[in-house]
Amino acid sequence: MIITRHQYLEETGVTVVVVATKIDKLRPSEVESAMDRMQTAYGARGHQVIPFSALTGHGKKDLWRAIRDNLLTAEEEEEEAEDGY
């Protein structure tokens, strides 16, 4: 059986955040459609989808917030495991 990295992350309970890079390459009229497709593909599986452009900075705050929130969640889970909860 072949397992993808994505399947592995899902099965091990790792939070997956999908970052749609190079969003600046799309016309504004294409962004909504592209994000709808990404949300359908990944959002339905419970993954956060973040549109991102390094060129314009679009999505930068959302990406950092997702990283911070997931690190804090992981740290809290680790502390609870150590405390025996």
N, C-alpha and C positions, 0 to 999 in steps of 0.2 A: 504494500500500500504506500502510495506517495502522498506525503502531507506537505502542504505549502507553509511558508513562514506565517502567513496570515492565519491559517487554520491552527497552527501550533500556538500562536499567541492567544487566539480565542479559547482554545481548549485548556490552556494553563491559567486563564483568568486575567491575563495582562490587559490593561486598558489600551485600546487602539484608538489613536487619533489620526484621522486621514487628513493630510495636508495637500490641498490641490494647488500646486505651485504654478508659477508662470501665468497667473490669472490675468496679468497685464497684456498678455499676447492675444487675448480674446477681445472682440468688439464688445462694448457694453451690452448690446442686444444679445450676445451669445453667453454672457456670464450666467444669467439666471437659468437658462436651459441646461448649461453644463453642471451647475450646482444642483439643479433638480435631479439630474441623472446620477450624480455622485451621492446625493442624499438617498435616493431610491436604492442604490446599490449597497451603500454602507450604513446609512442612518437607520435603515430597517433592522440592521443587526445590532443596533445600539451604539454604534460608533459615532463620535463627533466628527463632523466634516468642516474643515476650515479653509476658506479660499485665501490664498497667500500670494503676495508679490514682493520679492526682495527689492525690485526696482522702485516701486512706489511706496512700499511699506504697508500696503493693504493687508490686513489680517495679522499684523505683527503683535498687537496687544492681545488679540484673541489667542494666538498661539502661545505666547508667554503665560497667559492666564491658564490655559489648558495644562501646560507643563507644570506650573506651580501647583495647581489644584490636584493633579495626579500624583505629584511627589508628596504633597501633604497627606493625601489619602493613603498612599503606600506606607508612609512613616507612621501614621496612626494605626494601620493594620498591624504593622510590625510591633509597635508598642503593646497593642492588645494581646498579640500572640505571646510576647515575652511575659506579660502579666498573667497569662493563663486564662484569658477571656475567650 
